[in-house]
């Protein structure tokens, strides 16, 4: 992630930007002390609303897409810039969003095929779920796709959890059982 040279120059809906990363031409991610999201360039914003004129962002500002949910719409709207894993995660997020069903119905066939192929590759694998401090370190949940079966492993710290992430963030059951203190 690139740190902005003068973050005070960029105000976001969540306050002054602390970091900035260009994800793709005209698609920039900003974070603040409390939250963050994507800002689309004027050209990308125009294209997005020509395709999805009904979409309303959480912030109410058409160019700003917050990081928890709206960001998934950006990934799905501009799929050529993002990896299959990112599109799959966006598809999962969209499935829970108020706007998700409508946007997913409008996905182009090529993007839908990419998501479907990735889904087939990860079926039966586990990925990081929720975590919490348990008084003796960190209890980290791993959830199997698609049924949600969970395995909880204990770690000494969140740093130890961060150390196990692989390129795709997906693990076999055998790998999960080797993790932890």
Buried (B, 14 or more C-beta within 10 A) or exposed (E): EEEBEEBEEBEBBBEBBBBBBEBBEBBBBBBBEEBBBBBBEEEBBEBBBEEBEEBEBBBEBBBBBBBEBBBBBBBBBBBEBBBBBBBBBBBBBBEEBEBBEEBBEEBEEEBBEBBEEBBEBBEEBBBBBEBEEEEEBBBBBBBBBEEEEEBBBBBEEEEBBEEBEEEBBBBEEEBBEEBBE
